[in-house]
């Protein structure tokens, strides 16, 4: 459980540092017979840094209670 707690804390730290990411999809604009025109559409996925803090707290709780159960 200690290792899982450490991994969760590190994941929470990364979520806090990187508060989102961008990805691109292709979208058809015109499709007439053999003529096809498409464009790239940008999408942004953002989250609050507080989510990362909450995940770090959860990881800390897992780490501490996992350590107490084994001793």
C-alpha positions as YAML, in Angstrom:
chain: A
units: angstrom
residues:
- id: 1
  name: UNK
  ca: [0.00, 0.00, 0.00]
- id: 2
  name: UNK
  ca: [2.94, 2.33, 0.57]
- id: 3
  name: UNK
  ca: [3.98, 2.07, -3.08]
- id: 4
  name: UNK
  ca: [0.43, 2.75, -4.25]
- id: 5
  name: UNK
  ca: [0.27, 5.82, -2.02]
- id: 6
  name: UNK
  ca: [3.52, 7.16, -3.45]
- id: 7
  name: UNK
  ca: [2.31, 6.59, -7.02]
- id: 8
  name: UNK
  ca: [-0.96, 8.40, -6.25]
- id: 9
  name: UNK
  ca: [0.90, 11.34, -4.70]
- id: 10
  name: UNK
  ca: [3.14, 11.62, -7.78]
- id: 11
  name: UNK
  ca: [0.09, 11.47, -10.05]
- id: 12
  name: UNK
  ca: [-1.52, 14.25, -8.00]
- id: 13
  name: UNK
  ca: [1.63, 16.34, -8.32]
- id: 14
  name: UNK
  ca: [1.58, 15.91, -12.11]
- id: 15
  name: UNK
  ca: [-2.13, 16.81, -12.23]
- id: 16
  name: UNK
  ca: [-1.36, 19.96, -10.22]
- id: 17
  name: UNK
  ca: [1.54, 20.98, -12.47]
- id: 18
  name: UNK
  ca: [-0.11, 20.16, -15.80]
- id: 19
  name: UNK
  ca: [-3.63, 21.61, -15.56]
- id: 20
  name: UNK
  ca: [-4.80, 20.41, -18.94]
- id: 21
  name: UNK
  ca: [-3.87, 19.28, -22.40]
- id: 22
  name: UNK
  ca: [-4.79, 19.90, -26.01]
- id: 23
  name: UNK
  ca: [-5.73, 17.38, -28.68]
- id: 24
  name: UNK
  ca: [-6.65, 17.74, -32.35]
- id: 25
  name: UNK
  ca: [-9.39, 16.03, -34.36]
- id: 26
  name: UNK
  ca: [-10.21, 16.20, -38.06]
- id: 27
  name: UNK
  ca: [-13.61, 17.52, -39.10]
- id: 28
  name: UNK
  ca: [-15.18, 17.25, -42.57]
- id: 29
  name: UNK
  ca: [-16.15, 20.64, -43.91]
- id: 30
  name: UNK
  ca: [-17.14, 19.78, -47.50]
- id: 31
  name: UNK
  ca: [-17.81, 16.38, -49.07]
- id: 32
  name: UNK
  ca: [-18.90, 16.68, -52.70]
- id: 33
  name: UNK
  ca: [-18.30, 13.53, -54.73]
- id: 34
  name: UNK
  ca: [-14.58, 12.90, -54.81]
- id: 35
  name: UNK
  ca: [-13.82, 16.35, -53.34]
- id: 36
  name: UNK
  ca: [-13.35, 16.26, -49.61]
- id: 37
  name: UNK
  ca: [-12.20, 19.21, -47.51]
- id: 38
  name: UNK
  ca: [-11.41, 18.76, -43.84]
- id: 39
  name: UNK
  ca: [-9.91, 20.89, -41.15]
- id: 40
  name: UNK
  ca: [-8.16, 20.35, -37.86]
- id: 41
  name: UNK
  ca: [-10.22, 21.25, -34.82]
- id: 42
  name: UNK
  ca: [-8.43, 21.96, -31.54]
- id: 43
  name: UNK
  ca: [-9.93, 20.76, -28.27]
- id: 44
  name: UNK
  ca: [-8.77, 21.74, -24.81]
- id: 45
  name: UNK
  ca: [-9.30, 19.65, -21.69]
- id: 46
  name: UNK
  ca: [-8.64, 21.68, -18.54]
- id: 47
  name: UNK
  ca: [-9.06, 20.92, -14.86]
- id: 48
  name: UNK
  ca: [-8.51, 22.78, -11.62]
- id: 49
  name: UNK
  ca: [-5.17, 22.46, -9.80]
- id: 50
  name: UNK
  ca: [-7.25, 21.75, -6.70]
- id: 51
  name: UNK
  ca: [-8.06, 18.36, -8.21]
- id: 52
  name: UNK
  ca: [-4.35, 17.52, -8.09]
- id: 53
  name: UNK
  ca: [-4.12, 18.66, -4.48]
- id: 54
  name: UNK
  ca: [-7.07, 16.42, -3.59]
- id: 55
  name: UNK
  ca: [-5.41, 13.45, -5.31]
- id: 56
  name: UNK
  ca: [-2.17, 14.14, -3.40]
- id: 57
  name: UNK
  ca: [-4.07, 14.22, -0.10]
- id: 58
  name: UNK
  ca: [-5.76, 10.94, -1.00]
- id: 59
  name: UNK
  ca: [-2.37, 9.43, -1.83]
- id: 60
  name: UNK
  ca: [-1.00, 10.62, 1.50]
- id: 61
  name: UNK
  ca: [-3.90, 9.00, 3.34]
- id: 62
  name: UNK
  ca: [-3.35, 5.73, 1.44]
- id: 63
  name: UNK
  ca: [0.35, 5.89, 2.26]
- id: 64
  name: UNK
  ca: [-0.18, 6.56, 5.97]
- id: 65
  name: UNK
  ca: [-2.98, 4.06, 6.56]
- id: 66
  name: UNK
  ca: [-1.24, 1.44, 4.43]
- id: 67
  name: UNK
  ca: [1.83, 1.80, 6.64]
- id: 68
  name: UNK
  ca: [-0.20, 1.47, 9.86]
- id: 69
  name: UNK
  ca: [-1.98, -1.69, 8.70]
- id: 70
  name: UNK
  ca: [1.27, -3.54, 7.92]
- id: 71
  name: UNK
  ca: [2.95, -2.72, 11.28]
...
